[in-house]
Amino acid sequence: MNLTLEYLKTNRKWLAPNLIVWGDADACSARLLMTETGTPHRVVFAADDISGLNQTILYSDLVDVNGNALPDQIANPIIIIIPRNQIHCFLIGRPSSNGFKIGKNESGANYNCDGLVDILIMEVDLP
């Protein structure tokens, strides 16, 4: 097997420029467990979004710097946020194989401003 060809096939990288971030950095999805008393006794499972707007980015919605669409799924993605303005932006949780959640810090004078970032996405081959 050609090791160079295998390296190039398994280490793909994309740079998606000028992504506008409007989601909240403190937005989260919480899993809830509740019990009801009475007859019959019940256990209720639920999931709910708490405090803020979630911004979910799918890889299939992004375009790289060359105008090529990203694949629908990326195995073992690593995402690096490159800021383009003064708004601090963060990943929320871990990226999945389909996409990721991103948010901005809404404190101080930048409360009503959107973040502008470049996203570097790398597919890594984990042992």
Sine and cosine of phi, psi and omega as CSV:
sin_phi,cos_phi,sin_psi,cos_psi,sin_omega,cos_omega
0.00,0.00,0.66,-0.75,0.02,-1.00
-0.98,0.18,0.92,-0.39,-0.07,-1.00
-0.92,0.39,-0.58,0.82,0.02,-1.00
-0.91,0.41,-0.70,0.71,0.02,-1.00
-0.90,0.44,-0.65,0.76,0.03,-1.00
-0.90,0.44,-0.64,0.77,0.04,-1.00
-0.89,0.46,-0.70,0.71,-0.02,-1.00
-0.92,0.39,-0.54,0.84,0.01,-1.00
-0.96,0.27,-0.50,0.87,-0.10,-0.99
-0.98,-0.18,-0.11,0.99,-0.01,-1.00
-0.84,-0.54,0.98,0.18,0.00,-1.00
-1.00,-0.05,0.53,-0.85,-0.02,-1.00
-0.66,-0.75,0.58,-0.81,0.05,-1.00
-0.68,-0.73,0.59,-0.81,0.13,-0.99
-0.89,-0.46,0.92,-0.38,0.02,-1.00
-0.98,-0.21,0.93,-0.37,-0.10,-1.00
-1.00,0.04,0.37,-0.93,0.21,-0.98
0.82,0.57,0.79,0.61,0.08,-1.00
-1.00,0.03,0.81,-0.59,0.03,-1.00
-1.00,0.02,0.81,-0.59,-0.04,-1.00
-0.96,-0.28,0.89,-0.45,0.03,-1.00
-0.88,-0.47,-0.15,0.99,-0.02,-1.00
-0.94,0.33,0.33,-0.95,0.00,-1.00
-1.00,0.02,0.69,-0.73,0.02,-1.00
-0.94,0.35,-0.42,0.91,-0.03,-1.00
-0.99,-0.11,0.14,0.99,0.05,-1.00
-0.96,0.28,0.65,-0.76,0.02,-1.00
-0.47,-0.88,0.36,-0.93,0.11,-0.99
-0.97,-0.25,0.81,-0.58,-0.03,-1.00
-0.95,-0.32,0.63,-0.78,0.12,-0.99
-0.99,-0.11,0.77,-0.63,-0.08,-1.00
-0.90,-0.43,0.59,-0.81,0.09,-1.00
-0.79,-0.62,0.85,-0.52,-0.03,-1.00
-0.80,-0.60,0.47,-0.88,0.10,-0.99
-0.87,-0.50,0.62,-0.79,0.06,-1.00
-0.94,-0.33,0.72,-0.69,0.07,-1.00
-1.00,-0.08,0.34,-0.94,-0.04,-1.00
0.87,-0.49,-0.26,-0.97,-0.02,-1.00
-0.90,-0.44,0.83,-0.55,-0.14,0.99
-0.99,0.16,0.32,-0.95,0.07,-1.00
-0.96,0.27,0.70,-0.72,-0.03,-1.00
-0.76,-0.65,0.51,-0.86,0.16,-0.99
-0.91,-0.41,0.79,-0.61,-0.07,-1.00
-0.90,-0.44,0.79,-0.61,0.09,-1.00
-0.96,-0.27,0.66,-0.75,0.01,-1.00
-0.48,-0.88,0.34,-0.94,0.11,-0.99
-0.75,-0.66,0.69,-0.73,-0.06,-1.00
-0.58,-0.81,0.55,-0.84,0.11,-0.99
-0.99,0.13,0.73,-0.68,-0.06,-1.00
-0.87,-0.50,0.71,-0.70,0.19,-0.98
0.79,0.62,0.99,0.11,0.18,-0.98
0.91,-0.42,0.04,-1.00,-0.05,-1.00
-0.99,-0.17,0.79,-0.61,0.08,-1.00
-0.99,0.10,0.69,-0.72,0.12,-0.99
-0.90,-0.43,0.94,-0.33,0.00,-1.00
-0.97,-0.24,0.79,-0.61,0.01,-1.00
-0.94,-0.33,0.81,-0.58,0.10,-1.00
-1.00,-0.09,0.63,-0.78,0.01,-1.00
-0.87,0.49,-0.57,0.82,-0.02,-1.00
-0.92,0.39,-0.30,0.95,0.02,-1.00
-1.00,0.03,-0.15,0.99,-0.06,-1.00
-1.00,-0.09,0.43,-0.90,0.06,-1.00
-0.78,-0.62,0.69,-0.73,-0.01,-1.00
-0.99,0.16,-0.02,-1.00,-0.07,-1.00
-0.91,0.41,-0.35,0.94,0.02,-1.00
-1.00,-0.03,0.02,1.00,-0.01,-1.00
1.00,0.06,0.18,0.98,0.01,-1.00
-1.00,-0.01,0.67,-0.74,0.05,-1.00
-0.96,0.29,0.60,-0.80,0.06,-1.00
-0.97,0.23,0.37,-0.93,0.02,-1.00
-0.93,0.36,0.29,-0.96,0.01,-1.00
-0.92,0.40,-0.57,0.82,-0.02,-1.00
-0.74,-0.67,0.61,-0.79,0.05,-1.00
-0.79,-0.61,0.83,-0.56,-0.02,-1.00
-0.98,0.18,0.74,-0.67,0.04,-1.00
0.76,0.65,0.88,0.48,-0.05,-1.00
-0.98,0.22,0.58,-0.81,0.20,-0.98
-0.87,-0.50,0.75,-0.66,-0.08,-1.00
-0.87,-0.50,0.78,-0.63,0.06,-1.00
-0.89,-0.46,0.80,-0.60,0.00,-1.00
-1.00,-0.09,0.82,-0.58,0.03,-1.00
-0.93,-0.35,0.95,-0.31,-0.07,-1.00
-0.94,0.35,0.57,-0.82,0.05,-1.00
-0.88,-0.48,-0.12,0.99,0.12,-0.99
-0.62,-0.79,-0.18,-0.98,-0.13,-0.99
-0.99,0.12,0.00,1.00,-0.01,-1.00
-0.99,0.12,0.77,-0.63,0.02,-1.00
-0.99,0.11,0.82,-0.57,-0.02,-1.00
-0.88,-0.48,0.52,-0.85,-0.11,-0.99
-0.67,-0.74,0.47,-0.88,0.24,-0.97
-0.98,0.22,0.62,-0.78,0.06,-1.00
-0.96,-0.30,0.93,-0.37,-0.04,-1.00
0.98,0.22,-0.32,-0.95,-0.02,-1.00
-0.98,-0.19,0.59,-0.81,0.07,-1.00
-0.93,0.36,0.57,-0.82,0.04,-1.00
-0.98,-0.19,-0.05,-1.00,0.01,-1.00
-0.97,0.23,-0.21,0.98,0.00,-1.00
-0.98,-0.22,-0.46,0.89,-0.07,-1.00
0.05,-1.00,-0.29,-0.96,-0.04,-1.00
-0.44,-0.90,0.26,-0.96,0.08,-1.00
-0.95,-0.31,0.63,-0.77,-0.03,-1.00
-0.69,-0.73,0.50,-0.87,0.02,-1.00
-0.51,-0.86,0.18,-0.98,0.00,-1.00
-0.85,-0.52,0.41,-0.91,0.05,-1.00
-0.99,0.13,0.84,-0.54,-0.07,-1.00
-0.96,-0.27,0.77,0.64,0.02,-1.00
-0.91,-0.42,0.40,-0.92,0.09,-1.00
0.97,0.22,-0.50,-0.86,-0.09,-1.00
-0.96,0.27,-0.23,0.97,-0.07,-1.00
-1.00,-0.07,0.47,0.88,-0.14,-0.99
-0.89,0.46,-0.68,0.73,-0.08,-1.00
-0.99,-0.16,0.22,0.98,-0.02,-1.00
-0.99,-0.15,0.55,-0.83,0.10,-1.00
-1.00,-0.01,0.49,-0.87,0.07,-1.00
-0.99,0.11,0.48,-0.87,0.08,-1.00
-0.80,-0.60,0.86,-0.51,-0.08,-1.00
-0.68,-0.74,0.35,-0.94,0.27,-0.96
-0.97,-0.24,0.59,-0.81,-0.03,-1.00
-0.90,-0.43,0.85,-0.53,0.12,-0.99
-0.98,-0.20,0.87,-0.50,-0.03,-1.00
-0.91,-0.42,0.80,-0.60,0.01,-1.00
-0.84,-0.54,0.71,-0.71,0.10,-1.00
-0.99,-0.14,0.87,-0.49,-0.06,-1.00
-0.94,-0.35,0.49,-0.87,0.02,-1.00
-0.99,-0.17,0.97,-0.25,-0.01,-1.00
-1.00,0.05,0.63,-0.78,0.01,-1.00
-0.93,0.36,0.00,0.00,0.00,0.00
